[in-house]
Amino acid sequence: DGMGSRIWKNTLSRNIREFRILFCPHSPASAGARKFVENNYNELKRLNPFFPMLIRPAEDIEPLMICRFDFGKEVDTPLSGMSEEQVMEELRKMTALGPELAPKLKNMGYCLGPDIIDY
C-alpha cells in the first residue's frame, strides 16, 4: 500500500458524503466485495473516523456500491464478479468524481437553498 493510495483514502470523507456497500455473505459474485470489506474497512474508517460507511450484507443480493455526494446525488456501481482490487479502484474513481460532480450539480439546479446574500 503506497503513499499515493493513502492520499486518496484520506480524501474519502471530503469528496463523498456517504458510502454503502451491499453484498451477499455467501455468493461467489460477492466474493470481491466481501474481501474488500474484510481487508479495507478498518483502514478506511481509521483514516475517515466520522465518515458514514454502511456495510449491508443480505442474502441473495447482487453486490453494489452506492456513493452519495453533495446535493443528495447518488451513484450506484454494480460489483458483481469484481475482485477486491477492482472494488477498491471503483471507490477510488468515486472519490475522484466528488470534486468534479459538485459544481456540475449546482449548475444543474441541485441547490439546497438560496445563495447567501450580503446586505
N, C-alpha and C positions, 0 to 999 in steps of 0.2 A: 504494500500500500504506500504509494509515493506521496510527496508533498502536494502535487497537483490535485490528486484525488481528495486529500483532506481539505483543500481550499474550497472546492465546490460544495463539499459536505457541510462546511461551516456556514455557507450562504443559504442553505436549505430553508431555514425559517424566515429569512428576509425575502425570499423570492416566491415561496409557496405559502399559502395560509393554512392549509390542512392537507395531510396525506393519508389516504386509506388504501389498504391492500386487502383484497378478498381472495381466498383460496380454499380448496378442498383439502382436508387433512390427509387424504389417502390417495387421491387420483394421481396418475403419472403426469397428466397435463399440468398439475400444480406443483410438481417437484421443485422447479426452479424458484418459484415464489416462496415456497416453504423454506428452502435453503437460504434464500435472500434474508428472510425474517430471522431465521436462526443465527445466521452469521453476521448480520449487519445492524440489527435493531439496537443493540446496546451501544455501539459506537455512535450511530446517528443520534440517539437520544442523549448521549453524553455531550456531543457537540452542539445539540439544539435542545436544551433541557425543557424549555417551555413550549416547544413546537408540538401541536397535536398530530400524533402518528397513531392511527387507528388500525389495529390488526384484527381482521374479521375472518376466522376460519368458519366454514359452513359446508355441510355435506352436499356433494354433487353440484357444486357451483364452479363455473368457469373462472379461472384466476383473472383478476382485474386490478389495475392500479387507478385510483381516482385522485387527481390533484385539484384542489380548489385554490384559485388565485384571487386577486383583488376583484371587487365588484361581484363576487359570488360566481364568477365564471369557473366551470369545472371542465377538465379534460380527462376522458377515460382512455386507458391504454390496455387492450387485451394482452394477457401474459401467457396464454396457453402454449405449452411446449417450450417456453423460453428457459434458458439456463439462468443460474444465479447472476452471472456476469451480464447477461442480456437485460435482466430486470434492473440491475444497477445502472446500466447505460441508459435505459429508458427514464429512470429517475433523474439522472444527470441532465438529460435533454429537457425534462420538465423544469428543472431548476434553472437552466439557462433561458427557458422560454418566459419565465416570470417577468423579468425586467422589460422584455420586448412586448409582452402582452398588455401590461397596464396602460401605457399611453394609447394603444390602439383601441382598447375597450372604452376609455374615456372619450376618445374621438367618435366612437360609435354610439355615444349617448348613454353608456353604462355609468351614470353618475349617481352617487348615493344622496346627493343634496346639492343645493346651490353653492357656487364658489363663495368664499369669504369675501365680503365687501368691506373695505376700509372707509370710514366716514371721516 
